[in-house]
C-alpha cells in the first residue's frame, strides 16, 4: 500500500515528466496487486511513448489475459 501512495505522490508532483519506463514500472506495481485496469492503462500509456518495446507489449498481453481470467 505504501508503494502505491509513493507512486501516486511522485506522479502528481508538478513538473514530473512521465516516461515510458515510469509508466511501465507503475503498471507492473498495479499488476502485482492485481489491479488489472490500472495496469492496462499504464502499459498502454507506456506504449504510446515507446510503441516498439516488446516487454511492454508482452506485459500488456498478460494483464489483459489475467483480467479476463478474473472475470470468468
N, CA, C and O atoms as a DFTB+ gen file, in Angstrom:
288 C
 N C O
     1  1       0.826      -1.191       0.000
     2  2       0.000       0.000       0.000
     3  2       0.871       1.255       0.000
     4  3       0.572       2.224      -0.699
     5  1       1.940       1.235       0.779
     6  2       2.823       2.396       0.845
     7  2       3.467       2.667      -0.510
     8  3       3.693       3.822      -0.872
     9  1       3.762       1.609      -1.258
    10  2       4.369       1.778      -2.573
    11  2       3.419       2.539      -3.490
    12  3       3.840       3.429      -4.228
    13  1       2.145       2.188      -3.442
    14  2       1.163       2.855      -4.290
    15  2       1.061       4.327      -3.924
    16  3       1.002       5.185      -4.804
    17  1       1.040       4.619      -2.639
    18  2       0.955       6.017      -2.205
    19  2       2.168       6.811      -2.673
    20  3       2.034       7.952      -3.117
    21  1       3.336       6.217      -2.575
    22  2       4.548       6.904      -3.030
    23  2       4.483       7.135      -4.534
    24  3       4.804       8.223      -5.013
    25  1       4.067       6.110      -5.282
    26  2       3.969       6.255      -6.729
    27  2       2.960       7.325      -7.119
    28  3       3.204       8.106      -8.039
    29  1       1.839       7.363      -6.431
    30  2       0.842       8.380      -6.735
    31  2       1.354       9.775      -6.414
    32  3       1.090      10.719      -7.158
    33  1       2.079       9.912      -5.323
    34  2       2.646      11.209      -4.959
    35  2       3.657      11.667      -6.007
    36  3       3.649      12.824      -6.426
    37  1       4.512      10.764      -6.418
    38  2       5.534      11.110      -7.410
    39  2       4.883      11.494      -8.735
    40  3       5.318      12.442      -9.389
    41  1       3.844      10.764      -9.131
    42  2       3.182      11.056     -10.394
    43  2       2.461      12.405     -10.340
    44  3       2.320      13.069     -11.368
    45  1       2.012      12.811      -9.171
    46  2       1.278      14.058      -9.047
    47  2       2.188      15.273      -8.883
    48  3       1.721      16.409      -8.968
    49  1       3.465      15.051      -8.653
    50  2       4.395      16.159      -8.440
    51  2       4.452      17.043      -9.686
    52  3       4.574      16.539     -10.802
    53  1       4.365      18.345      -9.496
    54  2       4.413      19.235     -10.651
    55  2       5.755      19.162     -11.362
    56  3       6.811      19.074     -10.735
    57  1       5.686      19.201     -12.677
    58  2       6.909      19.180     -13.465
    59  2       7.500      17.796     -13.644
    60  3       8.562      17.664     -14.253
    61  1       6.854      16.770     -13.139
    62  2       7.375      15.411     -13.263
    63  2       7.044      14.886     -14.652
    64  3       5.875      14.698     -14.989
    65  1       8.061      14.653     -15.444
    66  2       7.862      14.174     -16.814
    67  2       7.720      12.654     -16.808
    68  3       8.615      11.941     -16.355
    69  1       6.601      12.173     -17.309
    70  2       6.373      10.738     -17.377
    71  2       7.124      10.166     -18.579
    72  3       7.081      10.711     -19.682
    73  1       7.797       9.077     -18.337
    74  2       8.476       8.371     -19.407
    75  2       7.822       7.002     -19.575
    76  3       7.060       6.555     -18.718
    77  1       8.128       6.356     -20.671
    78  2       7.599       5.014     -20.894
    79  2       8.033       4.083     -19.769
    80  3       7.250       3.247     -19.319
    81  1       9.265       4.219     -19.314
    82  2       9.763       3.363     -18.233
    83  2       8.992       3.610     -16.945
    84  3       8.696       2.670     -16.207
    85  1       8.666       4.865     -16.671
    86  2       7.906       5.189     -15.470
    87  2       6.520       4.563     -15.529
    88  3       6.066       3.952     -14.562
    89  1       5.849       4.717     -16.666
    90  2       4.529       4.113     -16.816
    91  2       4.604       2.593     -16.695
    92  3       3.741       1.975     -16.072
    93  1       5.620       2.001     -17.279
    94  2       5.763       0.551     -17.232
    95  2       6.005       0.059     -15.804
    96  3       5.440      -0.953     -15.389
    97  1       6.842       0.773     -15.059
    98  2       7.102       0.389     -13.664
    99  2       5.846       0.511     -12.817
   100  3       5.554      -0.359     -11.996
   101  1       5.104       1.597     -13.019
   102  2       3.862       1.778     -12.269
   103  2       2.866       0.688     -12.640
   104  3       2.185       0.140     -11.773
   105  1       2.783       0.377     -13.917
   106  2       1.876      -0.677     -14.371
   107  2       2.238      -2.018     -13.749
   108  3       1.356      -2.787     -13.365
   109  1       3.520      -2.295     -13.650
   110  2       3.961      -3.551     -13.041
   111  2       3.564      -3.621     -11.573
   112  3       3.172      -4.683     -11.090
   113  1       3.658      -2.515     -10.864
   114  2       3.212      -2.476      -9.461
   115  2       1.712      -2.743      -9.372
   116  3       1.265      -3.492      -8.503
   117  1       0.934      -2.133     -10.267
   118  2      -0.504      -2.381     -10.274
   119  2      -0.793      -3.848     -10.593
   120  3      -1.691      -4.449     -10.003
   121  1      -0.042      -4.415     -11.513
   122  2      -0.238      -5.823     -11.875
   123  2       0.067      -6.742     -10.693
   124  3      -0.638      -7.728     -10.478
   125  1       1.098      -6.430      -9.939
   126  2       1.416      -7.240      -8.757
   127  2       0.278      -7.241      -7.746
   128  3       0.090      -8.203      -7.001
   129  1      -0.475      -6.151      -7.734
   130  2      -1.614      -6.037      -6.820
   131  2      -2.917      -6.517      -7.455
   132  3      -3.985      -6.429      -6.849
   133  1      -2.813      -7.025      -8.685
   134  2      -3.951      -7.499      -9.458
   135  2      -4.963      -6.382      -9.728
   136  3      -6.166      -6.630      -9.811
   137  1      -4.467      -5.165      -9.863
   138  2      -5.284      -4.024     -10.273
   139  2      -5.164      -3.917     -11.789
   140  3      -4.484      -3.042     -12.324
   141  1      -5.850      -4.842     -12.461
   142  2      -5.640      -5.033     -13.896
   143  2      -5.990      -3.814     -14.723
   144  3      -5.248      -3.470     -15.643
   145  1      -7.100      -3.145     -14.425
   146  2      -7.485      -1.976     -15.230
   147  2      -6.439      -0.876     -15.164
   148  3      -6.118      -0.253     -16.176
   149  1      -5.912      -0.640     -13.976
   150  2      -4.881       0.395     -13.820
   151  2      -3.584      -0.021     -14.505
   152  3      -2.914       0.804     -15.126
   153  1      -3.233      -1.290     -14.393
   154  2      -2.020      -1.792     -15.045
   155  2      -2.142      -1.666     -16.559
   156  3      -1.213      -1.217     -17.229
   157  1      -3.286      -2.063     -17.086
   158  2      -3.507      -1.999     -18.533
   159  2      -3.415      -0.564     -19.031
   160  3      -2.801      -0.299     -20.065
   161  1      -4.023       0.356     -18.299
   162  2      -3.992       1.768     -18.705
   163  2      -2.565       2.294     -18.754
   164  3      -2.202       3.008     -19.688
   165  1      -1.747       1.949     -17.755
   166  2      -0.373       2.448     -17.739
   167  2       0.513       1.759     -18.771
   168  3       1.401       2.393     -19.340
   169  1       0.286       0.471     -19.019
   170  2       1.043      -0.187     -20.095
   171  2       0.718       0.469     -21.437
   172  3       1.604       0.646     -22.274
   173  1      -0.535       0.824     -21.641
   174  2      -0.918       1.486     -22.898
   175  2      -0.284       2.872     -23.012
   176  3       0.123       3.282     -24.099
   177  1      -0.201       3.587     -21.901
   178  2       0.460       4.902     -21.921
   179  2       1.939       4.742     -22.257
   180  3       2.503       5.536     -23.009
   181  1       2.561       3.706     -21.690
   182  2       3.973       3.451     -21.985
   183  2       4.162       3.154     -23.476
   184  3       5.129       3.605     -24.090
   185  1       3.233       2.396     -24.045
   186  2       3.343       2.051     -25.464
   187  2       3.079       3.242     -26.377
   188  3       3.563       3.265     -27.509
   189  1       2.331       4.221     -25.914
   190  2       2.160       5.446     -26.701
   191  2       3.501       6.160     -26.852
   192  3       3.784       6.761     -27.889
   193  1       4.324       6.086     -25.798
   194  2       5.620       6.761     -25.813
   195  2       6.705       5.921     -26.478
   196  3       7.592       6.461     -27.139
   197  1       6.639       4.600     -26.307
   198  2       7.612       3.684     -26.922
   199  2       6.866       2.502     -27.526
   200  3       6.796       1.435     -26.916
   201  1       6.316       2.682     -28.708
   202  2       5.460       1.639     -29.292
   203  2       6.179       0.355     -29.697
   204  3       5.521      -0.652     -29.958
   205  1       7.482       0.362     -29.754
   206  2       8.217      -0.838     -30.180
   207  2       8.856      -1.609     -29.027
   208  3       9.744      -2.430     -29.255
   209  1       8.424      -1.360     -27.809
   210  2       9.003      -2.049     -26.653
   211  2       8.342      -3.425     -26.491
   212  3       7.186      -3.502     -26.075
   213  1       9.051      -4.501     -26.808
   214  2       8.434      -5.826     -26.766
   215  2       8.026      -6.265     -25.364
   216  3       7.012      -6.946     -25.206
   217  1       8.792      -5.890     -24.349
   218  2       8.452      -6.307     -22.989
   219  2       7.136      -5.671     -22.528
   220  3       6.327      -6.317     -21.861
   221  1       6.933      -4.417     -22.884
   222  2       5.686      -3.755     -22.508
   223  2       4.504      -4.379     -23.246
   224  3       3.431      -4.540     -22.665
   225  1       4.688      -4.728     -24.512
   226  2       3.624      -5.426     -25.248
   227  2       3.295      -6.761     -24.569
   228  3       2.128      -7.120     -24.412
   229  1       4.325      -7.475     -24.176
   230  2       4.132      -8.763     -23.509
   231  2       3.386      -8.587     -22.194
   232  3       2.429      -9.310     -21.915
   233  1       3.826      -7.626     -21.387
   234  2       3.192      -7.400     -20.094
   235  2       1.745      -6.940     -20.246
   236  3       0.884      -7.331     -19.458
   237  1       1.475      -6.113     -21.251
   238  2       0.097      -5.703     -21.526
   239  2      -0.747      -6.924     -21.870
   240  3      -1.870      -7.068     -21.387
   241  1      -0.208      -7.787     -22.697
   242  2      -0.937      -9.008     -23.048
   243  2      -1.246      -9.865     -21.838
   244  3      -2.347     -10.402     -21.715
   245  1      -0.279      -9.996     -20.945
   246  2      -0.511     -10.768     -19.725
   247  2      -1.585     -10.124     -18.855
   248  3      -2.455     -10.816     -18.326
   249  1      -1.528      -8.815     -18.705
   250  2      -2.522      -8.115     -17.879
   251  2      -3.928      -8.301     -18.463
   252  3      -4.889      -8.525     -17.726
   253  1      -4.036      -8.207     -19.788
   254  2      -5.334      -8.425     -20.423
   255  2      -5.817      -9.860     -20.208
   256  3      -6.998     -10.094     -19.952
   257  1      -4.908     -10.802     -20.311
   258  2      -5.247     -12.216     -20.097
   259  2      -5.733     -12.435     -18.673
   260  3      -6.781     -13.046     -18.463
   261  1      -4.981     -11.940     -17.691
   262  2      -5.354     -12.153     -16.297
   263  2      -6.639     -11.415     -15.934
   264  3      -7.414     -11.898     -15.109
   265  1      -6.871     -10.264     -16.532
   266  2      -8.116      -9.549     -16.287
   267  2      -9.300     -10.389     -16.759
   268  3     -10.306     -10.509     -16.059
   269  1      -9.172     -10.969     -17.949
   270  2     -10.254     -11.807     -18.481
   271  2     -10.440     -13.066     -17.657
   272  3     -11.572     -13.516     -17.482
   273  1      -9.365     -13.649     -17.145
   274  2      -9.470     -14.840     -16.303
   275  2     -10.155     -14.506     -14.979
   276  3     -10.889     -15.331     -14.436
   277  1      -9.923     -13.316     -14.464
   278  2     -10.533     -12.916     -13.198
   279  2     -12.049     -12.772     -13.341
   280  3     -12.781     -12.953     -12.369
   281  1     -12.521     -12.446     -14.545
   282  2     -13.958     -12.297     -14.775
   283  2     -14.658     -13.638     -14.883
   284  3     -15.848     -13.738     -14.587
   285  1     -13.943     -14.666     -15.299
   286  2     -14.568     -15.998     -15.503
   287  2     -14.906     -16.663     -14.202
   288  3     -15.431     -17.776     -14.196
